[in-house]
Amino acid sequence: MDARVEVDDPELGCWVLLGLLLGSSEPRLTSVEVHARPDGAALDPETVRALPLARYLVLATNQLRTSGPRVRTPDAPSSGAADAEDLDRVARTYREALASADARSRLAPTAAVARAFGVDRTAAGRLVARARREGLLHPALPRRPGEVIPGPPPTRDA
């Protein structure tokens, strides 16, 4: 079974999403996503190299032991409690997933929002819908992932 756990590191100005493989022994690290905090500076290579991954793995393992495999981070918004900053992050995560080279993310951007926020798919859908209502995302495409970009259709130069 896989789990994704978010670890916030205010000292380094980032939050890290750890992908973990849960088995009979200790969880194994399968992926690491590093994100700059909205209130922090952009990440530089030295910051990324300085990440204490072993400490993050211990924190994530402790969270899993106390919360089970479905970990909702303390600052992950419920669909009703999201503020403007959360909705900006929802829209950014959704668009990053659409632009991703990873087919899993590109074809299921709402699931990418769910993974990033540590919520279930239904709650992530509500967050995406709220971001659309707030004007942070364009209207949805019918029955497929993406956005309807308003404006005139592109013209062909003859």
NUDO-850337 format. One record per atom (N, C-alpha, C): residue in one letter; x, y, z. Coordinates in steps of 0.1 Angstrom, whole numbers, plus 5000, padded with zeros to 4 digits. Layout:
N
AXYZ
...
***
This chain:
158
M500849885000
M500050005000
M500950125000
D500550234993
D501250354992
D500550465001
A501350555006
A500850665014
A501650785010
R501050905011
R501651035008
R501551115021
V502651165025
V502651245038
V503351375035
E502751485039
E503251625037
E504051655050
V505251705049
V506051755060
V506351895057
D506051985067
D506352125065
D507652155072
D508552235066
D509852275071
D509952425071
P509452495081
P509552645080
P510952695080
E511852615086
E513252665087
E513852675073
L513652575064
L514152585051
L513152655041
G512052695046
G511052765037
G510452675027
C510152545030
C509552455020
C508652355027
W507852295019
W507052175024
W507452065014
V507451945020
V507951825012
V506751715013
L506451665001
L505451565000
L506251434998
L506151345007
L506851215007
L505951105002
G506351024992
G505650904988
G506250794996
L505450705002
L505950595010
L505350465006
L506150365006
L505650225004
L505550165017
L504250125021
L504050065034
L504049915032
G504849845040
G504949705040
G504949645054
S505549525055
S505549465068
S506549525077
S507549595072
S508549655080
S508349805080
E509449885082
E509350025082
E508950075068
P508250195067
P507950255054
P509250285046
R509150265033
R510250295024
R509850415016
L510850505014
L510650635006
L510650594991
T509550634984
T509450604970
T509550734961
S509150844967
S509150974960
S509251094969
V509851204964
V509951324972
V509651444963
E508651524967
E508351644960
E508651764969
V509451854965
V509751974973
V509052094967
H508352174976
H507652284972
H508052404980
A508252524974
A508552644982
A507252684989
R507352725001
R506252775009
R505752905002
P504452925002
P503853044995
P504453175001
D504853175014
D505353295020
D506953295020
G507553195013
G508953185013
G509553215000
A510853225000
A511653244987
A511653124979
A512053144966
A512253034957
A513352934962
L513152814959
L514152714963
L515452724955
D516552704961
D517852704954
D518452564956
P519452524948
P519952394949
P520552364962
E521152464969
E521752434982
E520652394992
T519452464992
T518352425001
T517952284998
V517752254985
V517352114982
V518352014987
R519652034985
R520651944990
R520651935005
A520252035012
A520252035026
A519051975033
L518151925025
L516951865031
L517251745039
P516851745052
P517051635061
P516051525058
L516251445047
L515251345043
L515051235054
A516151205061
A516051095071
A515051145082
R515251275086
R514351335096
R512951335092
Y512751375079
Y511351385073
Y510751245073
L511551145070
L511051005070
L510550965084
V511350995094
V510950965108
V509651035111
L509551165108
L508351245110
L507151185103
A507351145091
A506251085083
A505850955089
T506750875093
T506450745099
T505650755111
N506050855120
N505350885132
N503950925129
Q503751015119
Q502351055115
Q501550935110
L502150845103
L501450725098
L501050635110
R501950625119
R501550535131
R500450595139
T500350725140
T499250785148
T498050815140
S498150835127
S496950875119
S496550765109
G497350665107
G496950565097
G497450615084
P497250535073
P497850565060
P497250685053
R496050735057
R495450845051
R495750965060
V496851045057
V497251155065
V496851285059
R496051355067
R495651485063
R496551585071
T497251675064
T498151765071
T497451865078
P498051925089
P497252015097
P496852135089
D497552185079
D497152295071
D496352265058
A496052135056
A495352105044
A493852145046
P493352225037
P492052275039
P490952165036
S489852175044
S488652105040
S488052195029
S487152145022
S486552215011
S485852345016
G485352345028
G484752465033
G485652565040
A486852515045
A487652605052
A488852665044
A488852645032
A489952685023
A489952845023
D491152905024
D491253045023
D491853075009
A492053205006
A492453244993
A493853184989
E494753174999
E496053114997
E495952964993
D495052895001
D494852754998
D494252734984
L493352814980
L492652804967
L493652834956
D494552934958
D495652964948
D496552834947
R496852774958
R497652644957
R496952534950
V495552524952
V494752424945
V494852454930
A494652574926
A494752604911
A496152584906
R497152614913
R498552594908
R498852444907
T498352364917
T498652224917
T497852164905
Y496652204903
Y495752154892
Y496452174879
R496952304877
R497552334864
R498952264862
E499652254873
E500952184872
E500752034868
A499651974873
A499351834870
A498951824855
L498151924850
L497751924836
L498951934827
A499952014831
A501152034823
A502251934825
S502051834834
S503051734838
S503251644826
A504551594826
A504851484817
A504351354822
D504051344835
D503551224841
D502051204837
A501751094829
A500451074824
A499451064836
R499851004847
R498950984858
R498451124863
S499351214865
S498951354869
S498151424859
R498651414846
R498051494835
R496551454833
L496351324834
L494951274831
L494051274844
A494651304855
A493851314867
A494251424876
P494151554872
P494651664880
P493951684893
T492651644894
T492051654907
T492651554917
A492951434912
A493651344921
A495051394925
A495651474917
A496951534920
A496751634932
V495651704931
V495251804942
V494951724955
A494351604953
A494051524965
A495351474972
R496351434963
R497551394969
R498351504975
A498351624969
A499051734974
A498551784987
F497151774989
F496551825001
F496251715011
G496451595008
G496251485017
G494751465020
V493951495010
V492451475012
V491951365002
D490751325004
D490251224994
D489851294981
R489551214971
R489251264958
R487951354958
T486951324966
T485751404966
T486051544972
A486851544983
A487151674989
A488051764979
A488951694972
A489751764962
A488851824951
G487851744947
G486951794936
G486151914941
R485851924954
R485152034959
R486052154960
L487352134963
L488352244963
L488552294949
V488652204939
V488752254925
V487552334921
A486352284924
A485152354921
A485152494927
R485552494939
R485552634946
R486552724940
A487752674936
A488752754929
A488152804915
R487352724909
R486652764896
R485652874899
R484852864910
R483952964914
R484553094917
E485753094923
E486553204927
E487253274915
G487153204903
G487853254892
G489353224890
L489753134898
L491253094898
L491452984887
L490452914883
L490552814873
L489352854863
H489652824850
H488652844840
H487552734841
P486452744834
P485452634835
P485952504830
A485452394835
A485952264832
A485552224818
L486352134812
L485952074800
L484951964803
P484051944794
P483051834796
P483651694797
R483451624807
R483851484809
R485351454806
R486151554808
R487651524808
R488351624815
P489651604819
P490351694827
P490751814819
G490851934825
G491352054818
G490452174821
E490652274813
E489952404814
E489552454800
V488352514800
V487952584788
V488552724788
I489452754780
I490152884780
I489252984771
P488753084778
P487853174771
P488653264760
G487853314751
G488453394741
G488153344727
P488453424717
P488153374703
P489053264699
P488553174691
P489353064686
P490553114678
P491653034678
P492753084671
P492453094656
T493053184650
T492853204635
T494053154628
R493853114615
R494853064607
R495353184598
D496653204598
D497153314589
D497353254576
A496753314566
A496753254552
A497953314544
***
